[in-house]
Amino acid sequence: MRKHISFACISLLFACAGVAQVPSKINGKGVLASASYKQDNDKSALLTNPPEMVFVEGGNFLMGSEDGEPEEQPIHKVTVSSFYIAKYEVTVAQYREFCKETGRAMPETPKWGWQDTAPIVNVSWNDAQAYCKWLAQKTGQPFRLPTEAEWEFAARGGTKTKKFRFAGSNKLEEVGWFDKNAGKKAQPVGEKAPNELGLYDMSGNTWEWVNDWFDSDYYAKSPEKDPQGPPRGSMRVMRSGSWINYEEDNRIAIRISNMPNDTGPFFGFRVAMSAKK
């Protein structure tokens, strides 16, 4: 059962270890707007806040896995309301702006150094929440972390799903950075192929904090409509897999947990926002 990555094993892991149409985004003024842009060449959105957002139309899906870890079971039907989720993981440049404006220190520098378009790492759940709060105040938009159900629905491709094992493909090499191709470090976001919704790095690169408390038995008692996770707990859920993990641990359904103050060189996040009803 892969519930968490302990600090005791981090050192061991290191030792072993075109134009697209987007439904909507948020522009630099925090206003929703439709957009077209070149996926491969235009990386300017990775350097400024707010992050570029993709609209996810609500729908139903089967959450969990029948061939994964016990905490991924049972498979259960979930209905998710429409929402927005960031196209990319929050980058170093975006998080640095937050730190400068709030007087916070940057997280511990990873061994490979900071690269503006790489995902921010060494951030805790509390850090991610602070960024979301700052971003909401800065833009006037209700930015937050995605719920676990929202995250999985988006990773699976939402209503456009093709039922891949990983986010966008059955071949992880096409869509994600993991132990065999990442070169023992987080890679710049958006370099692999996106999933059905145009979201990048939903499998691999960094584990992503979501809002929910963790409960290994939650799937057996989860409500069907917009589940928010357990009302209390001691650990928060992380999804996605990362650059240091084996292929199997980058499946869409994989879920682990860590303490809200835990950090690591493979801990990152992306933001979400509820759609206006």
C-alpha positions as CSV (number, residue, x, y, z in Angstrom):
1,M,0.0,0.0,0.0
2,R,1.6,3.3,-1.2
3,K,0.1,5.8,1.3
4,H,3.0,8.1,1.5
5,I,6.7,8.8,0.7
6,S,8.7,9.0,3.9
7,F,11.7,11.3,4.3
8,A,13.7,8.3,5.3
9,C,13.5,6.9,1.8
10,I,14.2,10.1,-0.2
11,S,18.0,9.6,-0.1
12,L,17.6,6.0,-1.2
13,L,15.3,7.0,-4.1
14,F,17.9,9.5,-5.2
15,A,20.6,6.9,-5.1
16,C,18.6,4.4,-7.2
17,A,16.9,6.6,-8.9
18,G,0.8,23.9,-34.3
19,V,-2.3,25.7,-32.9
20,A,-4.7,24.3,-30.3
21,Q,-8.1,25.5,-29.3
22,V,-8.6,25.9,-25.6
23,P,-12.2,26.3,-24.2
24,S,-11.1,29.2,-22.0
25,K,-8.3,30.7,-19.9
26,I,-7.7,33.5,-17.5
27,N,-5.7,36.4,-18.8
28,G,-3.2,38.5,-17.0
29,K,-5.9,40.6,-15.5
30,G,-7.7,37.7,-14.0
31,V,-10.5,37.8,-16.5
32,L,-12.0,34.8,-18.2
33,A,-11.4,34.8,-22.0
34,S,-11.4,32.4,-24.9
35,A,-8.0,31.8,-26.5
36,S,-6.0,30.2,-29.2
37,Y,-2.3,29.8,-29.0
38,K,0.6,27.7,-30.2
39,Q,1.2,24.9,-27.8
40,D,4.9,24.2,-28.7
41,N,6.3,27.7,-29.0
42,D,4.4,30.1,-26.8
43,K,5.7,29.5,-23.2
44,S,5.2,33.1,-22.0
45,A,2.1,32.0,-20.0
46,L,4.4,29.8,-17.8
47,L,6.3,32.9,-16.5
48,T,3.5,35.0,-15.1
49,N,0.4,34.8,-12.9
50,P,-2.3,33.8,-13.0
51,P,-1.7,30.3,-14.5
52,E,-3.5,29.5,-17.7
53,M,-6.7,27.7,-17.0
54,V,-8.7,25.1,-19.0
55,F,-12.5,24.7,-18.6
56,V,-13.5,21.2,-17.6
57,E,-17.2,20.5,-18.4
58,G,-18.9,18.5,-15.6
59,G,-19.9,14.9,-16.0
60,N,-19.9,11.4,-14.6
61,F,-17.0,9.0,-14.3
62,L,-15.9,5.9,-12.6
63,M,-13.3,6.8,-10.0
64,G,-10.6,4.4,-8.8
65,S,-9.0,1.3,-10.1
66,E,-9.8,-2.4,-9.8
67,D,-6.2,-3.5,-10.4
68,G,-4.3,-1.0,-8.3
69,E,-3.7,-0.4,-4.6
70,P,-6.3,-1.1,-1.9
71,E,-6.9,2.6,-1.3
72,E,-7.9,3.0,-5.0
73,Q,-10.9,0.7,-4.5
74,P,-13.7,0.2,-4.9
75,I,-14.4,1.8,-8.2
76,H,-17.4,4.1,-7.7
77,K,-19.5,6.5,-9.7
78,V,-18.8,10.2,-9.2
79,T,-20.5,13.3,-10.7
80,V,-18.3,16.4,-10.9
81,S,-19.6,19.9,-11.6
82,S,-17.9,22.1,-14.2
83,F,-14.7,23.8,-13.1
84,Y,-11.4,25.1,-14.3
85,I,-8.0,23.6,-13.8
86,A,-4.5,24.8,-14.6
87,K,-3.1,23.6,-17.9
88,Y,0.3,23.2,-16.3
89,E,1.7,22.6,-12.9
90,V,2.6,25.9,-11.1
91,T,6.1,26.9,-12.3
92,V,9.1,28.2,-10.6
93,A,8.6,31.7,-12.1
94,Q,5.0,31.8,-11.0
95,Y,5.8,30.8,-7.5
96,R,8.8,33.1,-7.3
97,E,6.4,36.1,-8.0
98,F,4.2,34.9,-5.1
99,C,7.2,34.8,-2.8
100,K,8.5,38.2,-3.8
101,E,5.1,39.9,-3.3
102,T,4.5,38.3,0.0
103,G,8.0,38.4,1.4
104,R,8.3,34.6,1.7
105,A,11.5,32.7,1.1
106,M,11.7,30.4,-1.9
107,P,11.6,26.7,-1.0
108,E,14.9,24.8,-0.7
109,T,16.6,24.8,-4.0
110,P,16.6,21.3,-5.6
111,K,19.9,19.7,-6.6
112,W,19.4,20.6,-10.2
113,G,18.7,24.3,-9.4
114,W,15.8,26.5,-10.3
115,Q,14.5,26.8,-13.9
116,D,11.7,29.2,-14.6
117,T,9.5,26.9,-16.7
118,A,10.0,23.8,-14.5
119,P,7.4,23.0,-11.9
120,I,7.9,24.4,-8.4
121,V,9.0,21.7,-6.0
122,N,9.8,21.3,-2.3
123,V,6.4,22.9,-1.5
124,S,4.0,21.7,1.2
125,W,0.3,21.5,1.1
126,N,0.3,24.6,3.3
127,D,2.5,26.4,0.8
128,A,0.2,25.5,-2.0
129,Q,-2.8,26.8,0.0
130,A,-1.0,30.1,0.7
131,Y,-0.2,30.5,-3.0
132,C,-3.9,29.9,-3.9
133,K,-5.0,32.5,-1.3
134,W,-2.6,35.1,-2.6
135,L,-3.6,34.4,-6.2
136,A,-7.3,34.7,-5.3
137,Q,-6.7,38.1,-3.7
138,K,-4.5,39.3,-6.5
139,T,-7.0,38.4,-9.3
140,G,-10.4,38.5,-7.6
141,Q,-11.0,35.0,-8.8
142,P,-11.6,32.0,-6.4
143,F,-8.5,30.1,-7.0
144,R,-8.0,27.0,-4.9
145,L,-6.5,23.5,-5.0
146,P,-8.6,20.9,-7.0
147,T,-10.5,18.3,-5.1
148,E,-9.3,14.7,-5.6
149,A,-12.3,13.9,-7.7
150,E,-11.9,16.9,-9.9
151,W,-8.2,16.1,-10.4
152,E,-8.9,12.5,-11.4
153,F,-11.8,13.5,-13.7
154,A,-9.6,16.0,-15.4
155,A,-6.6,13.6,-15.7
156,R,-8.9,11.0,-17.3
157,G,-9.9,13.6,-19.9
158,G,-13.3,14.5,-18.5
159,T,-16.2,14.0,-20.9
160,K,-13.6,13.5,-23.8
161,T,-11.9,10.5,-22.1
162,K,-10.4,7.7,-24.1
163,K,-9.9,5.7,-21.0
164,F,-6.1,5.7,-21.0
165,R,-4.1,4.2,-18.2
166,F,-2.0,7.4,-18.0
167,A,-3.2,11.0,-18.6
168,G,-3.4,11.1,-22.4
169,S,-1.9,7.8,-23.4
170,N,-1.4,4.1,-22.5
171,K,2.4,4.8,-23.1
172,L,3.8,6.9,-20.2
173,E,6.8,7.9,-22.3
174,E,4.5,10.0,-24.5
175,V,2.9,12.0,-21.8
176,G,5.0,11.9,-18.6
177,W,8.4,12.2,-16.9
178,F,9.3,9.2,-14.7
179,D,12.3,7.3,-13.5
180,K,13.3,6.0,-16.9
181,N,13.3,9.3,-18.8
182,A,13.5,12.2,-16.4
183,G,17.2,12.3,-15.8
184,K,16.7,12.3,-12.0
185,K,15.0,15.7,-11.9
186,A,11.8,17.6,-12.6
187,Q,11.5,18.7,-16.2
188,P,10.0,21.9,-17.7
189,V,6.3,21.7,-17.9
190,G,4.4,21.1,-21.2
191,E,7.2,19.2,-23.0
192,K,5.3,16.0,-23.3
193,A,1.9,15.4,-25.1
194,P,-1.2,16.7,-23.3
195,N,-4.3,14.6,-22.4
196,E,-7.7,14.8,-24.0
197,L,-8.4,18.2,-22.4
198,G,-5.1,19.8,-23.3
199,L,-3.7,19.3,-19.8
200,Y,0.0,18.6,-19.4
201,D,2.0,16.5,-16.9
202,M,-1.0,15.0,-15.2
203,S,1.0,11.7,-15.1
204,G,4.5,12.2,-13.7
205,N,6.9,15.1,-13.3
206,T,5.8,16.0,-9.8
207,W,3.3,14.7,-7.3
208,E,0.4,17.3,-7.0
209,W,-1.2,18.3,-3.8
210,V,-5.0,18.3,-3.9
211,N,-7.4,19.7,-1.3
212,D,-8.7,16.5,0.3
213,W,-7.8,14.9,3.6
214,F,-6.7,11.3,3.0
215,D,-8.6,8.2,4.1
216,S,-7.6,4.8,2.7
217,D,-11.3,3.7,2.9
218,Y,-12.9,6.9,1.6
219,Y,-13.9,5.4,-1.7
220,A,-16.2,3.0,0.0
221,K,-18.2,5.8,1.6
222,S,-17.7,8.7,-0.8
223,P,-20.8,10.7,-1.9
224,E,-21.5,10.6,-5.6
225,K,-22.0,14.3,-6.2
226,D,-18.9,16.5,-5.9
227,P,-17.1,14.6,-3.1
228,Q,-14.9,16.8,-1.0
229,G,-13.0,14.2,0.9
230,P,-13.2,13.3,4.6
231,P,-14.1,16.1,7.0
232,R,-10.9,15.7,8.9
233,G,-7.6,13.8,8.9
234,S,-3.9,14.1,9.5
235,M,-2.6,13.7,5.9
236,R,-3.5,15.3,2.6
237,V,-3.8,13.5,-0.7
238,M,-1.3,13.7,-3.6
239,R,-1.9,12.6,-7.1
240,S,0.0,12.2,-10.4
241,G,3.2,10.3,-9.7
242,S,6.6,12.0,-10.3
243,W,10.0,12.0,-12.0
244,I,11.4,9.7,-9.4
245,N,8.7,7.0,-9.5
246,Y,8.4,3.8,-11.5
247,E,5.9,3.7,-14.4
248,E,3.2,1.9,-12.3
249,D,3.2,4.7,-9.8
250,N,2.3,7.2,-12.4
251,R,-1.1,5.7,-13.3
252,I,-4.1,8.1,-13.2
253,A,-5.6,6.3,-10.3
254,I,-2.6,6.3,-8.0
255,R,-3.1,8.2,-4.7
256,I,-0.7,8.7,-1.9
257,S,-0.7,11.0,1.2
258,N,1.7,13.2,3.2
259,M,1.5,15.5,6.1
260,P,0.4,19.1,5.2
261,N,3.8,20.4,6.2
262,D,5.8,17.8,4.3
263,T,8.0,18.9,1.4
264,G,10.2,17.1,-1.2
265,P,11.9,17.5,-4.5
266,F,9.0,15.8,-6.2
267,F,6.1,17.7,-4.5
268,G,4.3,20.3,-6.6
269,F,0.8,21.4,-7.4
270,R,-1.6,23.0,-9.9
271,V,-4.6,25.2,-9.2
272,A,-8.3,25.0,-9.9
273,M,-11.3,27.2,-9.8
274,S,-15.0,26.6,-9.6
275,A,-17.1,27.6,-12.7
276,K,-19.8,30.2,-12.1
277,K,-23.2,28.7,-12.1
